């Protein structure tokens, strides 16, 4: 198998630089600011801080809805905060322009839709994102460390006297979806009264990096070398960070959705994650594809543009 040490001259220098850049960017994520709040939708909300499972302080909003008997816990994709991502401005525009994702995503609109549908909402920043605390040396682990934040959000909801009797649904996106799957694998007892999961665009890191190789013109034979460099930075290999095995631990009704032609992954990866989720009469699951776009960000905007299918799923298992 060709390796970097047999690539000659300028090509070797270029590949070496690209591998280091990709490994660095994969291991640590730029924080996105909080640019929107529920106040823009005239919603009453509470700024909350609660500990992750390991004590990392997490920042969020609790948005109560009158007479609600269910809370939807919402988390965000990688690079985002609970309010979204300003990818229409620098430096994020340069980060994501090559994939066509140089548009703003305002996730606060999702909170407003859920609230108007009669749900309490808890939206929070994962560790090392938004206003939440730094942890694990600032490393992003594709859901492994972040699974502690999912568990922390469940503990927090159950700790509040005004929420102890409510039903819980999870709306987890990208890194947040991976983190939810890892949490279900590691601590299944924490999900005993969770009614359902909506998983938006879960992702295997290896697949995302294969697509990055294509964009940069890197030989796929160098993936093992990139894997080695990422492990030196994070202590985890790419296979360790795949959510496919963790998906076998799901024990709640699960709706998965994904942009089919997403240039940052392939349909086969999301299909493999979905296929790993157990499927029987007591544990329904569904997968639907978003067509007509290659932008991953359109998957994150889908709920606010076409909320009915997801709202119907939540209602089916919480009411």
N, C-alpha and C positions, 0 to 999 in steps of 0.2 A: 504494500500500500504506500503510495507516495506520501512523504512527510516533508515538513518545512525544511529540514536540513539538506534535502536534495534539490530544493528549488534554488535556482541560480540568480545572482546579481540583484538588479533593481526589483524584480518580481518578488524575491525573497524579502527584501526590505519592506516593500509595500504590504505583503501578506502579514509579516510580523507586526507591523504597525496596526493594521486593521484588526488582527486577532486581539491585540492588547486593548484597542479601543472598544471592541465589542465586549470583551470580557469585563472591562471596567464599567461600561454602561449597563451591562447586565447585572452586575453585582451591587451597584449603588444607583438609586433613582433620584432624579431631581425633584424637589418638593414643588407642589403646585399650591398657590395661595387660595385663601377663602375669599372669593370675589362676590359671591351671592349668598343671601340668607333667606330663610322663610318669611322674613318681614316684607320682602318684595311681593309676596302673595297675600299680605295682610293676615298672616298666620301668627297666633300666639305660640311662642316656643320658649324653651328653657335651655340655656347653655349648660351642658353637663360635662363633668369629668369623672371618669371611673377607671379602675385599674384593669389592665389585662390580666390574664391568668398568672403571669409572672411578675405583675406589679408595674409594668410599664404604663404611665398615665396616658389615657386615651381621651381625646376631646370630641364632643359631639353635640347634637341638638336632640332634644326630646320635644316632639310636636304632638300634643294631646288632641284628641277628637272627642267631642261631646258624645257620651253614651256608648263609646266604642268598647267592644269586648275582645278585641284582637290588636296586637301590636305587630307591625312589620319592621323587622330590624334590617336596615339597608347598609351595605358597605360598597366600596368603590373599586374601580379598576386600578391597575398599576399606573403610576405617574399622576393620577388624579388626587383630588381631595374630596371630601364629602360634598363640596359645592361644584365640582367639575374640573375642567381643564381649559385654560385659555390658549389653546393651540393656534389661535389666529394671530398671536403676538409673539415676539421674541422673548426668551430663547426657544420656546416650545415650538414655534413655527418651523424653525430650522431642524429641530429634533424630529418632527413628524411629517414635514412637507414631502419627503421622498416617497411616502406611502399614500399621499393624497389626504392625509388626516390633519390638514392645517386649518381646521375649523374649531370654533368654540363649542364645548359641550357643557351645558348648564344643567346639572343634576338636581338642582333645587326644584325644578318643575316636576320631577318625579314625586318628590315629597308632597307637593301640593295636590297632585292627582290622587295619591294614596290617602291623604287626609280627607279630601272631598268625597272619597269613596267610603269614608267612615272608619278609617283605621288610625290608631295611634302610630306614630313613626319615630323610631330611633335611628338617626343617621350619624355615623362616626368615622373619624379618620383612623386608618390602620397605622401601626407603628412606622415611624420614619416618613410619614406623609402628613400633609396638612399641618395642623397644630398639635398633633399627638407627639408623644415623647420619642426621642431617639433611643434605639435599642440595638443590641447585637452588633455594635460597631457601625451602625448605619446600613448594614447589609440587607438586601432584599433577597428572600429565599424561595420565591415562587409559591408561597403558601405555608411553608413548614413553620417558621417562626410566627408568621401572621395568624396561624391557626389559634394561637394563644389569645389573640384579640377577639376572634369569634366567640370563644368560650367566655372571655371577660364580658362581652356584651350580654350573653345569656345570664351570667351570674348577676350582672347589674340589674337587669330587668326583674329578675326574681327577688332581688334584695329590696325593691321599692314596695312599700306597703300599698301604694295606689295602683300597682301593676301585678301584684302577686296572683290575682285570679284571672288574668287575661290569657287568652290563647296567643301563641307565638307563631309567626311565619317569617321566613328568611328570604331576602331578595339580595343575592350576592352576585357580584360582577367581576369577571376576569380574575385578577389576583385574589379578590375577595371570594370568588367562587372556588378557586383552588384551595384557599385557606379553609373554607367551610368543609370541603371534602376531606382535607387532612385532619380537621378537628373531629369529624364524624368517625374517622378511622381510629384516632388516638383516644378519644374520650366519648364513646357512644352513649354513656349514661347521661351526658349533659343534654341530649336531644330527645329525652323521653316524652316531653310534652310539646315538642315542635310539630306543628300540623303539616307544614309543607315547605318546599324550597323552590324558588325560582332561581335558576343558575344561568346567568347571561355570559356567554362566550368564555367558558373555561378553556384553558390553553396548556399544552405541553411545551415547556421551554425548548426542547430539542427541535420541535417542528417550527417554532417561531424563528429560531436561529438558522435553520435550513433555508427559510425564506429570505433571511437577511444575507446569507451567503450568496443566494441568487442575485440579489440586488447589487451586491458589491463585487460580483464576479470572482468569488473565492471558490476554489475547488472543494467539493464536498468531502474529499479525502482528508481535509484539514480539520474536520469536525472533532475528531478525537483529540487533536492538539488544543482546540478551543475548550473542550470539556476538561482537559487537564488544567488549563489556566484558570478556568472558572472554579474548579475545585480548590486550587491553591488560594483563591481569594475568599471563597465562601465555606469551604469544607464539604460542600455537597456537589456530587456529580449530576449531570443532566437527567439521568435515569432516576436518581433519588428524588428529583423535583417534579417528576411526572405525576399528575393527579389520577392517572388511569387506575392504578391499583387501589388508591384511596376511595375511588368511586364505588368499589365493591362493598363499601361499608355503609352506603346510604340506606336508611331505613324509614324515609318519609317520602310521600308523593313528590315527584320532582319534574319540573318543566324546564327544559334546556332550550336555548335559542341562540342563533349564530348567523352572521352574514356569510352566505354560502361562498361568495367569491372574494372573501377577505384576503388581501394581498399579504397579510402578516401571518397567515396560517393556511391550513388546507382542510377541506371538509372531512377528510378521513380521520383527522385527529379528534375533532369534536364528536364524530360518530363513534370512535373508539371509547372515548370517555362515557358517552351516553350508553353504549352497549355494555359497559362494565357495571352500570347501575342495575341492581337486581330488579327483576320484572315479574310480578305475579299479581293476582287479583287484589290482594291486600296492599299492594305497593305499586300503584300506577305510575307511569312515567310517560312523558311526551317530549318530542324534539320537533322544533319547526325551524325552517330556514328563512332568512331574509334575502330576497333577490333584488336585482336591479342596481346594485352598487358594489364597489370593491373596497369601500372605506369601512374600516373596523369601527370607527366612531359612529357610523350610522346605526350600528347595533346598539350602542349605548343610548342613542337618541330614539330608538324604536318605541320604547314604552310611552314616552310623552307624545309621540306622533300617532301611535296605534295601540292604545292601552287596553282595549276590550278583552283580548284573549288572555292576557296576563291577569287582569282583574277577575275574569271568570274563574281562572284557576285558583286564585286566592280565595274567592268566595266559596268555591266548591268544597274546600277543605277546612274552612274556618267558620262557616255559618250553617 
